Amino acid sequence: MSAVKPYTADGSKREQVERMFDSISPKYDLLNRLLSFGTDQSWRRKVMRSVGQENVRELLDVATGTADLAIMAAKQVDRVTGADISEGMLGFGREKVKKAGLSSRVELVRGDAADLPFADNRFDAITVAFGVRNFEDLDRGVRGMLRVLKPNGRLFVLEFSKPHGWMRPFFHFYFHRIMPAIGRLVSKDSAAYTYLPASVDAFPEGPAFVAILRNCGGREVTSRSLTGGIATLYIARK
């Protein structure tokens, strides 16, 4: 996992990912909607429907980016905290939170999953959408999230995966050829949207990630394929 980095083989993955997201933050929301044909938001709504089955008053959204999921969560949760390593992404997220009139319910802070600036056992639920594959150390990141989750609380992980069946070759061509070209053109960052498919290819999806969640202390771990396997929702209880 940590061998796949946005820019160079040398240096910290965390620092390179931070630099990458700072670079693409002005076009991040536009590219998300454009490249996923809006499906990324429907996936986030599925996450929140699952969160709604729990008694959640305080939620942490890790790798919150520009706060899409945090803002969505604030419509059904009393208090939401979003954490991200990219100050560039957080800046755009804070503007969106303010525009949505949610500044009193959503707080965005800079933080790394492996070393979150929160007390143990604080949050009722934790979400992370399309962020775990960017962790420098996947095990440390998962353990860091579980540390701040209350006992019996749930962790919801939404991540890209590789589709199955007839969709697989079409998705592979789009994901590895078309999407990076559009991403480079719009974001002006030649590496970011080449890194995206490479990081998805390297991610230990499905049963492998389920095993990681269990090994890190998660229980009642489940996974659910979305849109033919393009994304997967993993749920683990502490």
C-alpha positions in Angstrom: 0.0 0.0 0.0 2.5 2.6 1.1 4.7 1.9 -2.0 2.1 3.6 -4.2 2.8 7.4 -4.0 1.5 10.3 -6.1 4.8 11.8 -7.2 8.1 10.0 -6.4 9.1 6.7 -5.0 11.2 8.5 -2.4 9.8 10.4 0.6 6.8 10.1 2.8 3.5 9.0 1.2 1.6 11.2 3.8 3.4 14.3 2.7 2.9 13.6 -1.0 -0.8 12.9 -0.5 -1.2 16.1 1.4 0.6 18.0 -1.4 -1.5 16.3 -4.0 -4.8 17.2 -2.3 -3.7 20.8 -1.7 -2.9 21.0 -5.4 -6.2 19.6 -6.7 -8.5 21.1 -4.0 -9.9 24.0 -6.2 -11.2 21.5 -8.8 -11.8 18.5 -6.5 -15.6 18.7 -6.2 -16.1 19.4 -9.9 -13.9 16.4 -10.9 -15.7 14.1 -8.4 -19.1 14.9 -9.9 -17.8 14.8 -13.5 -15.7 11.7 -13.3 -18.2 9.6 -11.3 -21.3 11.0 -13.2 -22.6 12.1 -9.8 -22.5 8.5 -8.4 -20.1 9.4 -5.6 -22.9 11.4 -3.9 -25.3 8.5 -4.1 -22.7 6.2 -2.5 -22.3 8.7 0.3 -26.1 8.7 0.8 -26.0 4.9 1.2 -23.3 5.4 3.9 -25.6 7.8 5.8 -28.6 5.4 5.5 -26.4 2.8 7.2 -25.3 5.3 9.9 -29.0 6.2 10.5 -29.6 2.6 11.7 -27.4 3.4 14.7 -27.9 5.7 17.7 -25.4 8.4 16.7 -25.1 11.8 18.3 -21.5 12.6 17.6 -19.8 11.5 14.3 -16.2 11.7 13.1 -15.6 11.9 9.3 -12.0 11.0 8.6 -10.3 12.1 5.3 -13.2 14.5 5.1 -11.8 16.4 2.1 -14.2 19.2 1.2 -16.7 18.0 3.7 -19.3 16.4 1.4 -20.0 13.5 3.8 -19.7 15.7 6.9 -22.3 18.1 5.6 -24.6 15.2 4.7 -24.1 13.7 8.2 -25.0 17.0 9.9 -28.6 16.6 8.6 -29.1 13.6 10.8 -26.4 13.8 13.5 -26.2 16.4 16.3 -22.5 17.0 16.1 -20.0 16.2 13.3 -16.2 16.6 13.2 -14.3 16.3 10.0 -10.6 15.6 9.9 -8.2 15.7 7.0 -4.4 16.2 6.4 -4.9 18.7 3.6 -5.4 22.3 4.7 -6.3 23.2 1.1 -9.2 20.7 1.1 -10.3 21.9 4.6 -10.4 25.5 3.4 -12.9 24.7 0.7 -14.8 22.4 3.1 -15.2 25.2 5.7 -16.6 27.5 3.0 -19.2 24.8 2.1 -20.1 24.3 5.8 -20.6 28.0 6.2 -22.7 28.3 3.1 -24.9 25.4 4.3 -25.5 27.2 7.6 -23.9 24.4 9.6 -20.9 26.1 11.3 -22.5 25.4 14.7 -22.8 21.7 14.1 -19.8 20.8 11.9 -16.1 21.4 12.9 -13.3 20.7 10.5 -9.8 20.1 11.9 -6.5 19.0 10.5 -5.6 15.4 11.5 -4.2 12.1 10.4 -6.1 8.9 11.0 -3.0 7.3 12.6 -2.7 10.1 15.1 -6.1 11.7 15.6 -6.2 14.7 18.0 -9.1 13.3 20.0 -9.6 11.4 23.3 -10.1 7.6 23.3 -13.7 6.3 23.0 -15.2 9.7 22.0 -17.3 9.2 18.9 -20.5 7.1 18.4 -19.6 6.5 14.7 -16.8 7.1 12.3 -17.0 7.4 8.5 -14.3 7.6 5.9 -15.1 7.9 2.2 -12.4 7.2 -0.4 -9.6 7.9 2.1 -8.2 4.7 3.5 -6.3 3.8 0.4 -4.3 7.0 0.9 -3.2 6.1 4.4 0.6 5.7 4.7 0.2 2.8 7.1 -3.2 1.2 6.7 -3.1 -0.8 10.0 -2.1 2.3 12.0 -4.9 4.3 10.4 -7.6 1.8 11.1 -6.4 1.3 14.7 -6.3 5.1 15.1 -9.9 5.4 14.1 -11.0 2.5 16.3 -9.2 4.1 19.3 -11.4 7.2 19.2 -14.6 5.2 18.5 -16.8 4.3 21.5 -17.1 0.7 22.5 -19.9 -0.9 20.4 -19.7 2.1 18.0 -19.4 1.5 14.2 -16.8 2.4 11.6 -18.1 2.9 8.0 -15.5 2.7 5.3 -16.5 3.6 1.7 -13.7 2.8 -0.8 -13.2 2.1 -4.5 -12.9 -1.5 -5.6 -12.6 -3.3 -8.9 -15.9 -4.2 -10.5 -16.8 -7.7 -11.6 -18.5 -9.3 -14.6 -19.0 -7.4 -17.8 -18.3 -4.0 -16.3 -14.7 -4.9 -15.4 -13.0 -4.2 -18.8 -15.0 -1.1 -19.5 -14.3 0.3 -16.1 -10.6 -0.6 -16.4 -10.3 1.4 -19.6 -12.2 4.4 -18.3 -10.4 4.4 -14.9 -6.9 4.0 -16.4 -7.1 5.9 -19.6 -10.1 8.3 -19.8 -10.3 9.5 -16.3 -6.6 10.4 -15.8 -6.6 12.4 -19.0 -9.7 14.4 -17.9 -8.2 14.8 -14.4 -4.9 16.2 -15.8 -6.7 18.6 -18.1 -9.0 20.0 -15.4 -6.8 19.9 -12.3 -3.5 20.7 -14.0 -1.8 18.1 -11.7 -0.4 15.4 -14.0 0.2 12.9 -11.2 -3.0 13.1 -9.1 -5.3 11.2 -11.4 -2.7 8.7 -12.4 -2.2 8.0 -8.7 -5.9 7.4 -8.2 -6.2 4.2 -10.3 -2.8 3.0 -9.1 -3.9 3.4 -5.5 -7.1 1.5 -6.2 -5.2 -1.3 -7.9 -2.9 -1.6 -4.9 -5.7 -1.5 -2.2 -6.4 -4.8 -0.4 -10.1 -4.8 -1.2 -12.9 -7.2 -0.3 -11.9 -10.2 2.0 -8.4 -8.8 2.4 -9.6 -5.5 3.9 -12.2 -7.3 5.9 -9.4 -9.3 7.5 -7.4 -6.1 8.2 -10.5 -4.6 10.0 -10.8 -7.7 12.1 -7.1 -7.9 12.9 -7.1 -4.3 14.0 -9.9 -4.9 16.5 -13.1 -4.6 14.5 -15.9 -7.2 14.9 -19.1 -8.0 13.1 -17.3 -6.9 10.0 -19.3 -6.8 6.7 -18.8 -5.6 3.2 -21.3 -4.6 0.5 -20.6 -4.1 -3.1 -22.0 -0.9 -4.7 -22.7 -0.3 -8.4 -21.4 -3.6 -9.6 -18.3 -3.5 -7.4 -17.0 -0.1 -8.4 -17.2 0.8 -4.7 -17.5 -1.2 -1.5 -19.0 -0.2 1.9 -17.3 -1.9 4.8 -18.8 -1.8 8.3 -17.1 -2.8 11.5 -18.2 -2.6 15.1 -15.7 -1.9 17.9 
